[in-house]
């Protein structure tokens, strides 16, 4: 993990495995600068691990105990977003849903973007706009805008230009 503007290696954490402090194919990391909490999506273990700025394990969330019926936990997550001081949101590719958690790891709610008749929503690019508290997705030649509660804020045509990444 590297922190600060110089991006020097500050320390390393974890080893291969499934226990506390271990990872199996971590694929995403986001940092909540408000609380100095790092959230790591540990895809091989189907969980999000929260760590403090020293790398100390705070908690893990697997999604298995959520109040979401018939969900496969967090296996299949492919995007992880942080809301400064307000927890994280993970996109579950299996269900095409977004699952929101508090900064203590408590499940808040889940939502699925409107697919406009295309079935499951598989964006090829996505990002979170912290300043305006909204999600931006690219799917089916359109940009989709949603707030953190899953309410649609509108769409914008992409004029047939393929998009693979969105940086905000």
Buried (B, 14 or more C-beta within 10 A) or exposed (E): BEBEEEEEEEEEBBEEEEEEBBBBEBBBBBBBEEBEBBBBBBBBBBBBBBBEBEBEBBBBBBBEEBEBEEBEBBBBBBBBBBBEEBBBBBBBBBBBBBBBBEBEBEBBBBBBBEBEEEEEBBBEBBBBEEEEEBBBBBBBEBBBBBEBEBEEEEBEEBEEEEBEEBEE
